[in-house]
Amino acid sequence: MGDVKQVIRQLRIQTGACKRLTNDLKMYIEEKNDYIKRLKSLEDSKADKYKIKTQRELLEETCAVLLDTYGKAKEAYAKLDKMMVSITNGGEETIQNSEEAKKAAAQLITTHGVLNPKKKQSVSQTSNNSNSDVDLKEGDFAKSRTVSVFGSSGLKEDSPIYAMAVKVGEALAKKGFHIMNGGYMGLMEATTKGARKVEGAKIRGVLVPKAFPMRKGGNKYLTHKLEEDTIEERLATLVGKASAFVVLPGSLGTLTELVMAWNTAVLAPLAGQNPPPIIAFKDPWEDILKGVQAKLKIPEQMLQMVQFVSSAEEAIETISKLS
């Protein structure tokens, strides 16, 4: 652990940094909520358009600062947590029993609570007749257990990437997740095929017959099918009704899905929610997203919301850490 006084000093500094960022984050969250209320009030009263525009700009500015502060607070929390783990494992009782260690432990609890707010349970969610998280028509697909998988529709069974997608689908099903994808061929079929190897697996294909009239009924491995009228509605379902995302290699359609999932993760803290996990294959997505980040000057913390993997095995290992 090194010099005791030096360790305690570093602990004090990191606890202070974590506390300041946590307080800043709480302040911006309150400010954001206040601006939302004001904006709604102005819109409901049909106030002057300029006032509404000004209020919306203030809200957007606050949200941008909030996101940046959230990333910094999360980083500070991780550093302090790592220090406390090291102190606990180091066996130095002078440090473990110090006032600074107690303050650090208390701060970790406080910061964790701000970073991971408890969701308020609505009346519909507590009702026995609720279908807010379960689509009764299409089967029991709780959002909390549903993972959307995106990928190329053009790859065939003889492709190594197709075989990789089969492994990913099987791993998700073994972990007890419900799988949702576009429902047609290529890697959508591959992940579905892999999942069907697991008894009781539930796989929903979100189909768009009007957009793809030549693709009849989706692939043969689906257990559930949901038809949407437009591509936009299909995307909204694939992103909005899943709690995590796995992004396999693909093209423009897959890129669109990845960006929507990424944006959902970025905005989640603004709604007091945890960002959904996103697992994306490095080839081709890492270079693409890094290019977007650099060109648009997107904060590094936002890019870190996407976990990049290089193989089916690495993807499966990451999947196994999902709760």
Disulfide bonds with the S-S distance in Angstrom:
none
